[in-house]
């Protein structure tokens, strides 16, 4: 993403990242969000995007960052699995 890296006043770097929900069945992206890495993180943004959808009976695949513990912390979230 053009312009997504900017120097900070403290000499560091601020990044803009993007999370996209993709439906393999439909073959399209169904939702996405951008966030500043200094203000939020991928788990929070993904949780927000998934919270807007009806996920009853839906299998969600995500990278290893999201497999550390049940994602929603409720009965509708299972422990991570691997295959």
C-alpha positions in Angstrom: 0.0 0.0 0.0 1.6 3.2 -1.1 2.5 5.6 1.7 1.8 3.0 4.4 5.2 3.5 6.1 5.9 6.8 7.8 8.6 7.9 10.2 7.5 8.7 13.7 8.7 11.7 15.8 10.7 9.3 18.0 12.8 8.0 15.1 10.8 4.8 14.7 8.5 3.8 11.9 4.7 3.6 11.8 3.1 1.0 9.5 -0.4 0.7 8.0 -1.5 -2.9 7.7 -4.6 -4.6 6.2 -6.7 -7.6 7.2 -8.9 -9.2 4.5 -11.6 -11.8 5.0 -11.8 -14.0 1.9 -14.5 -16.5 1.1 -13.0 -19.6 -0.7 -16.5 -20.8 -1.6 -17.4 -17.4 -3.2 -13.9 -16.7 -4.5 -14.0 -13.1 -3.3 -13.0 -10.8 -0.5 -16.0 -10.2 1.7 -14.6 -7.7 4.2 -11.4 -5.8 4.9 -10.0 -3.2 7.3 -6.8 -1.1 7.5 -5.2 -0.1 10.8 -2.1 1.6 12.1 0.2 -0.9 13.8 1.0 1.6 16.6 -2.7 1.9 17.4 -4.1 -1.6 17.0 -3.1 -5.1 16.1 -4.2 -7.9 13.7 -6.0 -10.0 16.3 -8.2 -7.1 17.3 -9.0 -6.1 13.7 -9.8 -9.7 12.7 -12.0 -10.1 15.8 -13.9 -7.0 14.9 -14.4 -8.1 11.2 -15.5 -11.6 12.2 -17.9 -10.2 14.9 -19.9 -8.5 12.2 -20.7 -11.9 10.5 -23.0 -14.8 11.2 -20.4 -17.6 11.6 -22.6 -20.5 12.8 -21.2 -23.7 11.3 -18.4 -21.8 9.4 -14.8 -23.0 9.4 -12.4 -20.1 9.7 -8.8 -20.5 8.6 -6.1 -18.0 9.8 -2.4 -17.9 10.2 -0.5 -19.1 13.3 -0.9 -15.8 15.1 -4.6 -16.6 15.6 -4.1 -20.2 16.9 -2.7 -19.4 20.3 -6.0 -19.7 22.2 -9.8 -19.7 21.4 -10.4 -16.5 19.4 -13.7 -15.3 20.9 -13.4 -16.9 24.3 -17.0 -18.2 24.1 -18.8 -21.4 23.5 -18.9 -20.7 19.8 -15.1 -20.7 19.6 -13.1 -24.0 19.7 -9.5 -24.7 20.5 -7.2 -24.3 17.5 -6.7 -27.4 15.3 -4.1 -28.2 12.8 -4.1 -30.7 9.9 
